[in-house]
């Protein structure tokens, strides 16, 4: 989750840029850099590792200048080296970037054929090289920036600095957030209001597709078609909170829509996108030597672990035992030296999970931790830490932490399969490619399904009970969907394995019972379709979440059918989590509940 900052002022900006970067450290990073204009020329200071390294570089080699951009980078393309650190330059332009330029290889090939010489391994450098080429063709900076933006595919937030122009920074957003801060005789640009909180509390958030020209006296905003637009200013409380809601009504909504970015960053930590393979460092536990794996967690994290069980057993042929953490240590499961235990927690402070970890550690079992807070107790006490790079999650109902946990578990299952010899190189490449391709469509799905889900949720908010059904990895997702709905809307909801319908729950089915069926058209689809027939025969109101093939195969009348793209099996739980989350969120909004802080719940449960 790279961080971006830009400042135009009447005093040297480098110290304030560094201060702003410190406030973005929560996003995660492995290198940092800053660029300013000095006598009209671009000068940079960059450093691998933490900001302290960059600060020491600046102490020994100060960087004057009253306009500048800065960056904290989390590596996706290219190693986390000083050379790959941002800002990147080409000719008379410097750029900082958050996101991934998906067509960078095509652009790089085109630019190299035209004589461009690349200095880094990053996808970001193509932006600088492309803008530089347009400048060389005689375009003004604004024209060059707009022409370059039109060529880019992927998700990005950008800030551009131009040699010889000490009055302008150009910013652009396509996916990752970007905000303009308004000052008195100075202006700011940042990934979020937290970075800008020391300087201003008056913020304008760019809409998706916007770009902006920031000058010392103000900012102009343009939409994706290049048309001038007006964007409202907001008073931010960024100094008081770790993050703010931006343009969203609730933190939960914001965090749902952050998932395309954070899942991508999480996958990039474990997968080499360029080579199409699992990174060597993903196998921190000796999976090849194990005869069993135990997984333990609480709440949503437990359901992520349950999906992980399917993956480890299917792909790595590694038997998995899974328990909710509050039960794990009390059933006295036999532990051996040939097993490992994996604990999943957003906060890394969950009391039951921590207690289970300590129980296993006391028995000499190797410990792995999937956590979102690298400094947490669970992370510190584990033998191997597998970070989820979700960033701060403020909403009590977990969303982006859940999908990032799934991304880690999918990666680890493939790493285990690779280590245990149950996955060929061709299969590894195919599975990795499926994950890489899958994460590209998450944002598109969020945008396309929201209107339909919003209409559905208005009607769903009138019911008192809801059932969720699923098979395979969609069974844990049914459990998670029911949990989400009940914890924020207070509607009673239950999730079941679809095959269990006849063993009791079918007694509840009548005209007042919506049944949400999660059923991509996979090898289990026909059996789930039979369960839908049983629901329909008893008057139940079916809400089907499937793909085009699944929708065509079902002739039943449904309350609603939500159609998603067809993806590989390993991707479906991550993708299908998105509409499940949106259903819970919009239903709760219509119910008028406190979405971010539902009654009786806390974000981190630190007592048993």
Helices and strands as residue ranges (DSSP letters): E 3-8, H 14-22, G 25-27, E 31-38, E 41-48, H 51-60, E 67-73, E 88-90, E 93-101, H 104-113, H 125-136, H 141-151, E 154-162, E 169-174, E 179-182, E 187-190, H 193-196, E 202-205, E 211-215, E 218-222, E 228-229, E 234-235, H 251-257, H 259-270, E 271-272, E 277-278, G 280-282, G 287-289, E 292-297, H 299-315, E 320-324, H 325-328, E 339-345, H 351-362, E 366-371, H 377-381, E 384-387, H 400-420, H 425-440, H 442-460, E 465-470, H 473-489, E 492-497, G 498-503, G 505-508, E 514-518, H 525-537, E 541-547, H 548-553, E 560-564, H 569-591
